[in-house]
Amino acid sequence: MKYALFIAEKPSESEDTKSWDSFVAFAKDSIEKDQRQTTVPVLLNEGTYLFDLKNGLHSLAILVGHAQRNHISSRTLFFDQYPLWVYDKA
């Protein structure tokens, strides 16, 4: 697998959004500071990232772990090639 799409589910308005705000801030900070990456994951939407796995799984694993610790549901999809439906603003 060459790419991974990470999707964190934002809690509904009736649920505690403090953990979501914490997760989003942590994700932004941890991804920007990860020195192991040669390319920055594409932010598709708040809580949704496309990772190029040539950098390894380190940043993805950090996000998955942080989502679990904050009781935020998440999904990860793996792709053999860059998804053609992704609009990359860069």
Secondary structure, 3 states (H helix, E strand, C coil): CCEEEEEECCCCCCCCCHHHHHHHHHHHHHHHHCCCCCCCCEEEECCEEEEEHHHCCHHHHHHHHHHHHCCCCEEEEEECCCCCCCCCCC
